[in-house]
Amino acid sequence: MRCSTRALSDNFNTLTSKGRLPYGKRPFLLPDKRILIRILPMAEKRNLKKVFDQHVELEDFFTGFSVKSDKPAQPAGSQNDDNDIIAQLNQIAKEVDACRKCELGNLRTHSVPGEGNPHADIVFVGEGPGADEDAQGRPFVGRAGQLLDRVIAAMGLKRSDVYICNIIKCRPPENRDPRPEEIISCLPFLKRQLQLIHPKIIVALGAHAAKTLLETNKPIGQLRGKFQDFYFDDFSPPIKLMPTFHTAYLLRNYSHENRMRVWEDMKSVLAELGLEVPKK
């Protein structure tokens, strides 16, 4: 079903003005692109030495934590069940690679379906691939991805313990904001991935991921720091979703306060899972 940006905006504004309807009792909606938060570029004449020093400090903050030597225990199940989940995730990846539902499929170098532990308790969901991800076909491998790796390590986990993916699976030109029709095309892939992995917690990295998964137009500053309910369908109970700032936002908007806000969000995730916060 094709749906224009104008129609999405009208439907979204009409329903949100009347209060949130039960999940599944309304069509899938996305906030209009005009109300999505934009990350402002770094000032052109910013002191380069200060930027370098701040970046080093930011990276150092998320290093030095102990890392678990053992992976979290996998859910009980047969080897056949495990192989079936992996096979289905691989099938989704093949479908993503073959997808041409929007123009991004013809503009990308590689699709970026996602990667990680098929039994992960935590799934990190970002906005979309950047240049490095498009070149390698893997999520979060650029500077923002390297910082995410440090955040995961600071939580006492390894990248192989979690699953990492994005709302959209192909890079928009010049890293522009994803368009509503592009998100609509990609979202079924993401929801199938989440249903197969069935994590205990989803961490939505940034405004686009949080707004899309929660079907809201609230800014990320209001959403972050509090667990929200994410519904797979009309029949399953919700799982916890923690919105937080994207690591790319941390790199572009460095401050001790922003850094600590993300770390407090991750400590809440650990507490919800019954895991201790590692000590340096």
N, C-alpha and C positions, 0 to 999 in steps of 0.2 A: 504494500500500500504506500503510495507516495503521499508526502505531507509537506506543505510549504512551511518556510520559516514563519511567515505571517500567521498561518493557522496555528502553529505550535504556540506562538506567543499569545494569541487571543485565548486559546484553550487554557493555557497555563495561568494567565492573569484572571480569567473567569473563575476557575476552580480554587485558586489560592485565596481569592477574595471571599470565598464562602467557607473557608476552612479546609483542612486536609481530609480527603475522603479515604475510606478504607482501601488498603492496597489491593489492586486487582479489580476494583469497582470503577475504574476510569481508564481511558487510553493512556499509553505511555507518553509522558510529557517531558519536555526539556525547557529550561529557561531560555528566553531569547538571548541571543549573542550580545545584545546591548547591555544586559545586566550582569554578564560574567565579569569577574574581576580581571583586570589586566595588570600584568607586572610591568612596572615602568622600567625602562632601560637605565643603566648606570650613567650618571652624569659624565659628559665627555671629558671634562677637565679635572676629574677626580684625581687626587694625588696617588700615583701608581705605587709608591712605596707603602702608603697606608693601606691600599687594597691588598698588596702582597702580605703585609704583616697581619692584617685581619684574617686573610684566608688561611695562613699558617696557624693562627690561634684557633680558628674554627675547626680545622682538621685535628689539631692536637687535643681539643676538648673531647672528641669522640674516639680517642685512642687510649691505650693503656689499661683497658678493662680486661678482666679475665674472660676467656672464652670457654664454653663448655666443651669437654672432650667427647661427650656422647651426644648423639642425636636424640631428640625427643622420641619417646616410644611411639611406634606406629599403632594405629587402631587394630583391634583384633580382626582377623580375616584371613582367608586363604591366599596362597600365592596367586591363584587364578584371579581372585578379586583384584589384587594389586596390579597384575598384568593387564586386566581389563580397563582399569582407570587410566593407566599409562597409555594403553592403545587408544582409548577415546580422546585423551588429551592430544596425542599425536595426530589423530584424525581431524580434530579441530584445527591444529596447526596447518594441516594440508589444505583444509577448506579456506582458511585465512589467506594462504599463499595463492590460492586460485581465485580469490574473490576480486570482482571488478564492479561491485555495486555502486561505488562512487569513484570520482576521478583519482583519488589517492592511489588506487590499485595500479593505475597506469603511470604514476609519477614516481613511485618509490624505487629504491634499489633492492631492498629486501623487506619482506613483511616481518613484523616483530610480535609473534603471538604471546610470548611469555615463557618463563622457565622457573624451575625450582622443584621443591619437594611435593609430590602429589598427595602427601598426607599432612601437609603443613597445618599447624595451628594458626598461623598468621599469614595472610595474603596482603601484600602491599600493592595498591592500585594507583598508578599515576595517570597523567593526562594523555601522553602519546610519545612516540619515538622522536628523538632528535637526530642530528646528523651522524653522530657516532653509532647510535642504535641502528639507523638505517643502513649504515655501511656494514655492520657486523650481523644484523638480524637478531640481536639480543637486547633485552630491556636494561635500562639503567647501567650503561657501561661508560658514559662520559663523565664529566666532572661531577654532575649531580648524582650520578650512580656511584661514583667513588665515595662521595660523602654518605650516601645511603648505606654503603657497605660498612662505613665506620659507625653509623648509628646502630646497625644490626649487631656489630661486634660489641658496642657499648652495652647492648642489652644481654650480652652473654650468649649470643647465638652466632651462627654462621650463615652465609648466604644460602648454603645447601639445606638449611633447616626451614626456610620460608619459601613462599612462591611470590614471584614478582611479575607484574603485567601492567597493562595500560587500558584506558577506556577505548582508545582507537589503536589499531594495529599497524597503521602506516603513517609515515611522517608527512605532515602537511608542509607545503612549500614554504621555505624561509621560517619554519617553526611558527607559523601563524596559529591563531586559536582554531581548534576544530569547529567545523560548522555543524549545525543541528542534524542535517541529513547524513553527515559522515558518522556522527555518534549513533544515530538510529541504525545505520548499516552494520556497525561494529558491535553494538551492545549485546545482541544475541550470542555472539561468540564468548564474550566475557561472562555472561550469566551461565552459560553451559560450563565454562571452566570452574566458576565458583560452586556450582551445584555438584560437580564431580569431586572437587577437593574438599568442599564443605568445611571450611576453616572455622575455628572458634571465634576469631576476630579478623575483621577486615580493617586495614589502615588505609584510609583515603588520603592520598598525598596531593594537596592543593585544591583550589576552588573547583576546577572542572570535574575532578573525580568525585568530590564530596557532593556537589550539586546534582550531578547526574545520578549517582547511586541513591541519594536521598530524595530526589525529585523535589528540590527546594530552590528558592532564589535567595536564601540567606547568605550573607558573605561568610567567607571562611573564618574571619575573625570572630564571628558569633558562634560558628559551629564547632570549632576546635576545642579540645580539652574536655569534651563531654561525650560519653558514649551515646550513640544513636541506634535505632533499630533498623536493620536491613532485612527485607523479606525476599526470599527466593521465589515464592509463589503464594497463592491464596490459602494453601493448606498447611504449609510448614511453619513452625514457630520462627520468630526472627532470630538473627544472630547479631552480635555486637559489632558496631562500626565506629571506629575512632577517626574523625577528621583531624588533620594536622597540616602544617605548612609543607609545601613541596621543598625538597632539598635544593632545587634550583632557586627558589625564592630566598632561601637562607644565603646562598652564594651572592645573590644580587642585592639583598637587603640585609647586610650583615649588622647584627647588634647582639649584645649579650642577652638582651631580653628575648629576642626571637629564638636564639639558640636554646635558652632555658625553657621556653614554651614548648618547643618540640621535645626536649628531653623529659619534661613533666608529662607530656602526652604518652611517651613511650614507657615511662614508669607506671602509668595507669594501666597500660596494656599488660605489662608484666604482672602487676598486682591482680588483674582480672584472671590471668592464667595461673595464679598461685606460684609465680616464679619470683625469686629474690632478685633485687637489683644488685648487679655485680659491683664490687669495690675495686678501685684502682690500686 
